[in-house]
Amino acid sequence: MVDPQANEPQRKIALITGASRGLGLALARELAVRGWALVIDARGSDALEAARAELAKRTSVTAIAGDVADAGHLEDLVAAAEKYGRLDVVVNNASLLGPSPQPTLDRYPLDTLEQVYRVNVFAPLRLIQLSLDLLRASAGRILNVTSDAGVEGYGGWGGYGSSKAALEQLSNVLGAEQPKLKVYWVDPGDMRTQMHQEAYPGEDISDRPPPDDSVPGLVRLIEGDLPSGRYRAAEVPAPEEAGP
């Protein structure tokens, strides 16, 4: 077990939402290997505890179960980061798909759409607002996980896609308003995840790549010096490709 008090002021700290499975867990594993301490969350306490126990073999981990749509839960996450004394990156990975299968917009229940926006748009912004002082102190980064559904007009994806479009523009404006921070909004590409399976109920998605394939691009953004902007994880340039 890693001593959670050892050398934390020198250790970089990442806050990752939705980290009990899929892309969030894959990224947390890679950052743990690289020596980052972690603050993670998920709605399911059992899966989150399993993730915490695994990650704690490599690094210091604080895991807090809860819903990112709950403002008090977001405050708890930032308070956990404050105990480490710094915060170097916030990864807004948690997302809500909405109904499965996805309804067309003419039949989309507005109360459900409101909840999708709470999780996919309002929660990331509130977490950023709460984290800004810590991030400014460390010249940190914000990484918002988005989707090609936020820029393409896929039939049946109006709810989730429009929420990701809102997150993209929110990120774009935030990058302009916070020039001392790096703000990234990243399309991880198709992945073999539970959410992707829920989006295509009954279909075989075994041909989709695992979320691990998207992690290298995210790490390049988190640890590199690329400018704020929109990226596709598969196309994030390696340091030697990024130029001086």
VMD Tcl script that draws the C-alpha trace (Angstrom):
set ca {
  {0.00 0.00 0.00}
  {1.30 3.45 -0.92}
  {1.64 5.89 1.99}
  {-0.91 8.64 1.19}
  {1.11 11.20 3.15}
  {4.47 10.56 1.48}
  {5.88 13.36 -0.68}
  {2.47 14.66 -1.73}
  {3.60 18.30 -2.25}
  {6.00 17.03 -4.94}
  {3.56 14.60 -6.49}
  {1.23 15.78 -9.26}
  {-2.47 15.39 -8.54}
  {-5.23 14.47 -11.00}
  {-8.97 14.65 -10.34}
  {-10.83 12.26 -12.66}
  {-14.60 11.84 -12.69}
  {-16.21 8.60 -13.80}
  {-13.09 6.58 -12.98}
  {-14.49 3.21 -11.91}
  {-14.48 1.75 -15.42}
  {-13.90 2.54 -19.09}
  {-11.78 5.48 -20.16}
  {-11.65 7.05 -16.70}
  {-10.19 3.93 -15.11}
  {-7.80 3.34 -18.01}
  {-6.46 6.89 -17.67}
  {-6.22 6.60 -13.88}
  {-4.17 3.41 -14.24}
  {-1.71 5.07 -16.59}
  {-1.31 8.17 -14.43}
  {-0.80 5.95 -11.37}
  {2.05 4.18 -13.16}
  {3.53 7.61 -13.89}
  {3.48 8.57 -10.22}
  {0.44 10.82 -10.11}
  {-1.77 10.86 -7.00}
  {-5.46 10.59 -7.77}
  {-8.85 11.85 -6.65}
  {-11.50 9.76 -8.38}
  {-15.24 9.32 -8.29}
  {-18.09 7.26 -9.72}
  {-21.73 6.70 -8.89}
  {-21.35 3.00 -8.05}
  {-19.59 2.59 -4.71}
  {-18.66 -1.09 -5.20}
  {-17.00 -0.56 -8.57}
  {-15.29 2.57 -7.29}
  {-13.88 0.74 -4.29}
  {-12.53 -1.99 -6.57}
  {-10.83 0.68 -8.68}
  {-9.43 2.40 -5.60}
  {-8.02 -0.84 -4.22}
  {-6.30 -1.60 -7.52}
  {-4.87 1.90 -7.99}
  {-3.75 2.17 -4.36}
  {-1.16 -0.54 -5.02}
  {0.70 2.02 -7.13}
  {-0.14 5.48 -5.82}
  {-2.09 7.54 -3.31}
  {-5.80 7.51 -4.14}
  {-8.84 9.25 -2.68}
  {-12.11 7.78 -3.97}
  {-15.46 9.42 -3.28}
  {-18.68 7.84 -4.51}
  {-21.36 10.21 -5.72}
  {-23.18 11.85 -8.61}
  {-21.47 14.75 -10.36}
  {-24.90 16.37 -10.71}
  {-24.80 16.83 -6.91}
  {-23.08 20.15 -6.11}
  {-22.09 18.93 -2.65}
  {-20.32 15.94 -4.15}
  {-18.26 18.22 -6.41}
  {-17.28 20.28 -3.38}
  {-16.13 17.10 -1.64}
  {-13.92 16.19 -4.61}
  {-12.20 19.56 -4.62}
  {-11.80 19.45 -0.83}
  {-10.04 16.10 -1.25}
  {-7.65 17.66 -3.76}
  {-7.00 20.56 -1.38}
  {-5.79 18.07 1.23}
  {-3.02 17.07 -1.18}
  {-2.00 20.72 -1.39}
  {-2.31 21.10 -5.16}
  {-4.25 20.11 -8.27}
  {-2.62 19.74 -11.68}
  {-5.41 18.45 -13.91}
  {-9.18 18.06 -13.80}
  {-10.54 15.42 -16.16}
  {-14.29 15.74 -16.72}
  {-14.92 12.23 -17.96}
  {-18.23 11.30 -16.31}
  {-21.13 11.42 -18.78}
  {-24.77 10.44 -19.00}
  {-25.99 8.87 -22.23}
  {-29.69 9.31 -21.58}
  {-32.35 6.84 -22.75}
  {-31.30 3.59 -24.41}
  {-31.99 3.22 -27.24}
  {-31.64 6.92 -27.99}
  {-34.93 8.61 -29.00}
  {-35.19 11.10 -31.81}
  {-35.58 14.72 -30.75}
  {-39.29 14.85 -31.58}
  {-39.87 12.24 -28.86}
  {-37.11 13.18 -26.42}
  {-38.47 13.68 -22.86}
  {-37.38 17.12 -21.72}
  {-37.00 16.19 -18.07}
  {-34.51 13.50 -19.12}
  {-32.70 15.94 -21.40}
  {-32.37 18.32 -18.48}
  {-30.65 15.60 -16.45}
  {-28.29 14.82 -19.35}
  {-27.29 18.48 -19.42}
  {-26.82 18.55 -15.65}
  {-24.28 15.74 -15.86}
  {-22.61 16.53 -19.19}
  {-22.52 20.35 -19.13}
  {-23.39 21.93 -15.78}
  {-21.39 19.51 -13.61}
  {-18.13 19.91 -15.56}
  {-18.46 23.69 -15.42}
  {-19.19 23.70 -11.70}
  {-16.24 21.40 -10.99}
  {-14.00 23.72 -13.00}
  {-15.31 26.76 -11.13}
  {-14.54 25.09 -7.80}
  {-11.08 23.97 -8.95}
  {-9.83 27.16 -10.59}
  {-7.82 28.53 -7.65}
  {-5.93 25.25 -7.26}
  {-5.40 24.91 -11.01}
  {-4.13 28.48 -11.38}
  {-1.62 27.90 -8.58}
  {-0.12 24.94 -10.45}
  {-0.58 26.28 -14.01}
  {-2.81 23.27 -14.44}
  {-4.89 21.71 -17.16}
  {-8.55 21.02 -17.77}
  {-9.46 18.08 -19.96}
  {-13.11 17.70 -20.95}
  {-14.01 14.42 -22.63}
  {-16.35 15.05 -25.53}
  {-17.50 13.10 -28.59}
  {-17.82 13.28 -32.35}
  {-21.57 13.32 -31.61}
  {-20.97 16.90 -30.44}
  {-19.99 18.02 -33.95}
  {-21.76 15.58 -36.27}
  {-25.51 15.34 -36.90}
  {-26.17 11.69 -36.06}
  {-29.85 10.80 -36.06}
  {-30.96 9.63 -32.63}
  {-28.09 11.37 -30.85}
  {-29.68 14.79 -30.37}
  {-29.76 14.69 -26.57}
  {-26.26 13.40 -25.82}
  {-24.76 15.06 -28.88}
  {-26.15 18.50 -28.13}
  {-24.91 18.27 -24.54}
  {-21.41 17.48 -25.82}
  {-21.67 20.35 -28.31}
  {-22.43 22.64 -25.37}
  {-19.43 21.24 -23.47}
  {-17.23 21.85 -26.50}
  {-18.19 25.52 -26.81}
  {-17.98 25.97 -23.06}
  {-14.41 24.62 -23.24}
  {-13.60 26.85 -26.21}
  {-14.71 29.99 -24.39}
  {-13.03 28.89 -21.16}
  {-9.74 28.53 -23.02}
  {-10.05 32.12 -24.22}
  {-10.96 33.38 -20.76}
  {-8.22 31.45 -18.92}
  {-5.10 31.89 -21.09}
  {-2.76 30.85 -18.27}
  {-4.36 27.40 -18.14}
  {-4.39 24.65 -20.75}
  {-7.98 23.76 -21.66}
  {-8.52 20.70 -23.83}
  {-11.71 19.15 -25.15}
  {-11.00 15.71 -26.50}
  {-12.89 13.21 -28.64}
  {-11.62 9.78 -27.50}
  {-13.15 8.01 -30.52}
  {-15.29 4.89 -30.51}
  {-14.49 2.63 -27.59}
  {-15.60 -0.74 -26.27}
  {-17.26 0.56 -23.12}
  {-20.47 0.02 -21.18}
  {-21.85 3.37 -22.36}
  {-21.15 2.51 -25.98}
  {-22.93 -0.81 -25.51}
  {-25.90 0.98 -23.96}
  {-26.03 3.25 -27.00}
  {-26.33 0.18 -29.25}
  {-28.39 -2.30 -27.20}
  {-28.23 -5.85 -28.50}
  {-25.44 -5.10 -30.99}
  {-22.00 -6.66 -31.01}
  {-19.46 -3.90 -30.33}
  {-16.47 -6.21 -29.91}
  {-14.83 -4.63 -32.97}
  {-14.46 -1.28 -31.14}
  {-11.03 -0.63 -29.63}
  {-10.62 -0.75 -25.84}
  {-10.46 2.56 -23.98}
  {-6.76 1.92 -23.29}
  {-6.09 2.82 -26.94}
  {-7.29 6.39 -26.30}
  {-5.15 6.92 -23.20}
  {-1.78 7.80 -24.83}
  {-3.28 10.86 -26.52}
  {-4.83 12.05 -23.26}
  {-1.53 11.61 -21.42}
  {0.30 13.66 -24.06}
  {-2.11 16.50 -23.40}
  {-1.88 16.18 -19.62}
  {1.90 15.98 -19.47}
  {2.88 17.89 -22.61}
  {2.71 21.52 -23.64}
  {0.25 21.57 -26.52}
  {-1.96 24.66 -26.85}
  {-5.53 24.72 -25.62}
  {-7.99 23.38 -28.17}
  {-10.01 20.47 -29.52}
  {-8.20 17.20 -30.16}
  {-8.99 13.69 -31.24}
  {-7.19 11.30 -28.91}
  {-5.87 9.19 -31.78}
  {-4.34 12.25 -33.45}
  {-2.65 14.03 -30.54}
  {0.93 14.51 -31.74}
  {3.81 12.92 -29.87}
  {6.26 15.45 -28.36}
  {8.75 15.01 -31.19}
  {5.95 15.74 -33.69}
  {4.66 18.82 -31.93}
  {7.58 21.05 -32.87}
  {9.76 23.24 -30.63}
}
mol new
graphics top color blue
foreach p $ca { graphics top sphere $p radius 0.5 }
foreach p [lrange $ca 0 end-1] q [lrange $ca 1 end] { graphics top cylinder $p $q radius 0.2 }
display resetview
